[in-house]
Amino acid sequence: MTQLDISNIEYVVIIGYLVLIACVGIVFKKFSTDTDDYFKSGTKGTWWLVGSSAFMSAFSAWTFTGAAGVAFESGFSVMIIFLGNAFGFFLNFLFLGPWLRQMRVTTFPEAISKRFGEPTRMFYALYEVPVRILYSAMALYGLGIFCSAVFGFNIYQVVLGCGIIVLFYSATGGRWAVMATDFLQGLILIPLTLLIAWLCLHELGGIGSMFEQIEAKGLSEDFSLINNSVLFGGAYTWGWAGAMVTKGFLVFNSMYAGPRYFSVKDGKEARKAALFASFLFLVGGLVWFLPPITAKLLFAEQVMALDIRKPAEAAYAIVSINLLPVGLIGLIVVAILTATMSTMDTGLNTNVAILIKDIYPKLASKFKWKPKKESELLRYGRAYTWLMGVFIILLALWLAKQEGKGIFEIMLDVGALLMSPIQIPLMWGLFIKRTPPWAALLSIGCAFTVSAMAFIVSYMVAPEVPLTFLGFAPKAEWTFQMKFFGVLAAGSFGFLISTLFAPAKDSPHRTMVDAFITNMKTPIDFEEEVGEGNDLAQLKTIGYFGAVVSVFIGLLLIIPNPPDGRLAILALALIIGSVSVLMIRAGSKAVPPTP
C-alpha cells in the first residue's frame, strides 16, 4: 500500500485552515511598528499567549512521526521525553523564567555579550543561525514524512507548500503573528489529541483491556517504560531515561531558552507562562503515546504495509484515519501541520532577530555603513525572514533525499552533538559568576571534541572498521546517552576548570558579570520600563480567530457521519468555541480609568 484514501472533505478542511493562519499574519501586521514589536512583541505578551507559544515551539510533527514510531515499537518509553520537557518548564516556573525575562534583551546573543563579552556573543550569533536553519529543516522534513504517508503526496511538494505558508505569516506579522498562530494551533491540538486518545481507549475497551492485549501479544517487555535488560547502554534504558531528563533540564534552563520569555510582560507573567507550558506537556505526555500503541495492537498490518522508509512513523496517521469521523481527519493533519509550523516560525523569527540585532550592527560598524532607521530595519527583518525561510525549505528538500536513519534518531543526534555543546556554558553561566571572559568558548571547545568523535564514529566509520583515537578504540556505535553525557561532561569540565583563571573581583569583566546577574534578578516594573499593555486586544483578536475555527468545525456536522462521529465533532467545536467566547468577552471589558 503506497497511500491512504482520504475524502475531498479533508482537503477542504486543510485548505480552509491554511487560509485562516495566513489571515492571522495580515491582521497582526498592525501590531508591529518597530523591530522590538516584530522580534519580541514589544515585551507586551500575556502569560497565556507566551506560554502556549513556548509549548508549541518545543515540539513539531516529529511528535506525531518520529516519537510515534518509538511508541509503536517500544511503547511507554516515549513518555519520558515529554515528561522531561514538563520537568524543564516546571523549573522555569520555579525561578528561571523570571530571570530570563529580566535580562531585558531582544536576542540571547545580546545577553551573552553582557555575561561573557563581545567575542563570545559573535561566536553564538554566527553559530546559531545555521544550526537553527538545520533544526527547522528537520522539523519540516518530519512534516513531509507524515503528509506523504497520509495523502500519498510527493514529499517535496509537501515541504515546499507548507514552508511557503509559514513564511507568509511569519514575515508579515512577526512575533505577534507567531505567538497568535501558536495559540490557535494549541487550541486545536490539545482537545483534538485528547479526543483521539479517548477514541483509542474506547476502541481498545479501556485501559485494563489495553494492558491485557499488550500481554496477549507478547509485548509487555518491549512496551515497558524502562528497558531493564541493561543499565546504561541501548535505547530506553535507565541511562537513556536519565539522558532525556537531563537534556530537558539543559534545553529549558539556560540562557539559550531566553527567547521563549523575551516577549512576556514581566517576571510574574513569565512564571505563569512556564507553569502553563509545563502543564500542557504533562497532559500531552500522558496521552500522545496511546494512538501509536493502539496502532500496534489493532492496525499493525496497515502501518507496515505503507511504502515509506520508516512505516512506524506513520502510526499516528493510521489511527487517526481509522477512528476519527469524516472531517476531523483533515483536522488532525492541520494540528500536525501547525505543530511543525510553530517550530519553524519561532526559529525564523529568532534567527532574523540575531541577524538584525547582533550581526548587522557589527558589519555596519566595520564597514562604516550609514545607520538605518527603525522603519528600514523592520523592512530588512521581513526580507531576511523570506530569505531564511528559503534556506530552510531547500535543506528540508535535501534531507528528504537521504537514506538511513529515521527522523527520531536524526533529531536526537542533532540535539546531542550540535545543540548541547553551546547550551552547557549558558546554563553554568547563570549560576557561576567567577569565570574569565573565555569560559564559554573553552567549554564549547571541550564539548565539541567529544561531539566530533561521536559524529565520526556514528556517521563516518563503518561498524566493521576499527577506529583508534589517542590509544582509545571506541565502539563504532555510540548510543544517544553516551553521546549526550560525554558532551555534557566535557563541556562542564571546560567551564569549571576556567574558574581557576578568573580575573580579580574588581576587574572590568567581573564588574560586568556582577551587573548582569544583578539586572537578571531585579524584577521588572512594566509600567515604568515598557508602558501601557494591550492585554485586551490580544484576548479579543485571538478570540475572534478561535470563534472562526469553532464555527468552521461546527459546519462539519452537515457531513454524513455516524452519531458518535457527529458527537465528537460537536464536542470539539463546543470546547474551542467556549474558550473563544470567554476570550472575546474578557477582551471586550472596558479598561477602568487610571485614578
ABEGO torsion letter per residue (X at the ends): XABBBBBAAAAAAAAAAAAAAAAAAAAAAAABABAAAAAAGGGABBAAAAAAAAAAAABBAAAABAAAAAAAAAEAAAAAAAAAAAAAAAAAAAAAAAAAAAAGBABAAAAAAAAAEAAAAAAAAAAAAAAAAAAAAAAAAAAAAAAAAAAGBBAAAAAAAAAAAAAAAAAAAEAAAAAAAAAAAAAAAAAAAAAAAAAAAAAAGEAAAAAAAAAAAGAAAAABABBAABAABEBGBAAAAAAAAAAAAAAABBAAAAAAAAABABAAAAAAAAAAAAAAAAAAAAAAAAAAAAAAAAAAAAAAABBBABAAAAAAAAAAAAABBBGAAAAAAAAAAAAAAAAAAAAAAAAAAAAAAAAAAAAAAAAGBBBBBAAAAAAAAAAAAAAAAAAAAAAAAAAAABBEBBAAAAAAAAAAAAAAAAAAAAAAAAABABBBAAAAAAAAAAAAAAAAAAAAAAAABBAABBBBBGGBBBBABBBAAAAAAAAAAAAAAAAAAAAAABBBAABAAAAAAAAAAAAAABBBBAAAAAEBBAAAAAAAAAAAAAAAAAAAAAAAAABBBBAAAAAAAAAAAAAAAAAAAAAAAAAABBBBBBX
